[in-house]
Amino acid sequence: MEATEGKESEKSSGDECSHLGSGEADTSPQISAENCFELLTEAKRCGAQRDQDRVYGYMSDHYLTVLRTPGLFGRLTAGERERILARRMEGEKVLAVAETCEVLDRGGSRENSRPQSPLLPGMEDSNHRRVFCLHPESQEWEVLTVLPEEVPDKGSGICTLYNYLFVAGGMRTHPDGRSKASDQVFSFNPRTGLWSPVRHLSQPRCQLRLVSMDGFLYAIGGECLFTVERYDPRADRWTPVAPLPKGSFAVAHEATSCGGELFVSGGSLFYRLLRYDSRRDEWEECPFNESRRRSTDMVAHRSLVYRFDVDRERAGVSVYKYNTVVKVWHGGAFFPLLNPLPFRCAVLGDRIYCLNRSQTLQFEVREGQEGYLPEVLPPPSEARGSLVPFVLSLNRDK
């Protein structure tokens, strides 16, 4: 009788608290955006910590889907939202670069393409543009993914948000030679290795700047465009915000975010710097920069905006800093370079990586130690076209 009662008790307990799948850590096909909140609630009720972790892991791995699913993100507690986002940002922060098919590098220099050798299955077609990541220990470049074929040939905006890579707009060249700006947007999820389409821009843009700030994406300007639009990943919607002042930047501007504000420079008026206040939805003029040269890129670190101007005549680069707190420019420090070609920048820790297809420089930005470091990392050996750098967090244990 006691044995029978024990079996009935086990059966009753199993009916009340059903575990997710077989308990294997690698797959849980029954978890989806539509049912994960109910599964999480059930796991909490039964005290099944392992099942809770699996649901949190799913939400972290599919964060954008969770944001966009009605009745899911809004039902999570503030602590749970912070937990799944923090989990998503865990892992090794690595420098990564995307190949673009720009014919002309920034600043007007021309580089010849190098032949590609296949590195991944299906990459034998030379039209595939790759995304490389730099392995922190070996300091060697590895292929992370390839850009979707639908991504235009050139002029796309690229940035990261919530540890997703976003690629927006660009100029697609058709077989008949016609070129047309694109409004398409794609995202890459390094947790799943998958690309997904995102809501289209409200208008086609080429040579735009794509910047993330405070949980939003900003598509800034473009060729002969002064309009700016903002993407809300929770609503999956682009909405217009205040446009750039007329006559400021027809093309080739730089943009970055710092302290909850957008900063835009470059273009045809090289010395200008504009600041966007999202709370007031307004652009305002900042103090002018003394340089009259075109900047090769501009990035932010803490409260400082760093602007890099390549000077080929003197074979080097000038670095200017704008303090966003006291609103003052500093510097103009000059650093000689053996190969002063235009480059793009990305911030990783206390270093700014300045990268083109010929070299990868490291600029130290810790207080009291600013300057280029002696070690120069090699770029991806078989990279083609121009390279756009960014930072992703990779979980190599998955």
C-alpha positions, 0 to 999 in steps of 0.5 A: 500500500505504501509503495502504491501511495508513493507512485500516486504521489509521484504521478500527482507531482508530475502532473502539477509541475511539468519540466521543460523537455528532457532537461538537456541544456542544448535545445528546448524546442517547446519554448517560444515567445508565445509560451515562455512567460507561462513556462516561466510562471510554472517553473517558479511555482514548482521551484524548478530553478533549472527550468527557470534558467532555461527560459531566461536563457531563451529570452536572452538569446531572443531578446528582440523577439521578447521585446516585440511580443505583446503581453510578454516583456510588459509582464516581466518584472524590472529585475527580470528585464535587467537579468535577461539583458545582462545575461545577453551582454555576457561573454567575451567582448571582441572587435569585429569588422564587416566588409563593405564593397565601397570602391572609394575609401573615406577621404578619396583613397582607392584600394584594389580588391584582394582575391578571396579564398573560401573560409566557410561552406557556401562562401566560394561566391566572391559576392559574399561579404564577411564579418570577421572577429578578432580572437582575444587570445590568439589575436587572429581574425576569424569569420563570424558570419556573412552579410545577407545577399540583400544587403546593398553593395555600399553605403550602409549604416552599421552599428550594434544595439543590445548585442545585435548587429544592425545594417541599414540602408545603402546603395544597391547597383542593379545589373543594368548599371542603375543604382538605387538607395535602399530602405531595408534593415537587417539584424544579426544575432550572435547568440543564434548566428542568424540574420533577420529582417527588421522594419524598413526605414521610412525612406531609402538612405545611402551613406547614412550614419546608424547610431545606437543610444538609450535603447534606440537606433538613429538613422542620420542623414545620408546622401543629400538627406537632412532627415533623421529617424529613430527605431524603437525595437519594442514597437518595431517602428521607425519614427521621424525626429528633428532633422539636421539643420539645413545646409549642414551635412550633405554627405560624409558626416560622422556621428556618435553618441555620448552621455545620452546625446548624439553628436554629428560632425564632418561633411562639407563643413568639417569644423562644425559639431552638432548636438542632438538632445532627445528630450527636447528633440532639438539640434544645436551648434557646439563650439567649432573645431579648429581643424579644417580637415575632413575627419576620418571617424569620430567615436566617444569614450566616457564623456569625451568625443574623439575626432581623428583627422588624417593628414597625408601631407605630414604622414600622420593623424591629428586627434581632437577631443571634445569634452561634452561636460564643459563643452570645450575642444582639446588637443590636436595632438599629432601622431606620425603614421607609416601608412596614413590612410583613412580608417574607421574606429571602434571603442573596446575597453580603454582602447580605440581601435583604428582600422582599415584594410592595411592595418589595425592601430590601437589608441590608448585613452586611459587618463594620463596615457593617451597615445598610439600604442607601439603594437600594430595588429594585422587586419584580416589578411584576405579582407576586401573593400572597406572595413567597418569595425564594431564590438560584440559580446560572444559566448564561446561556450554556447 
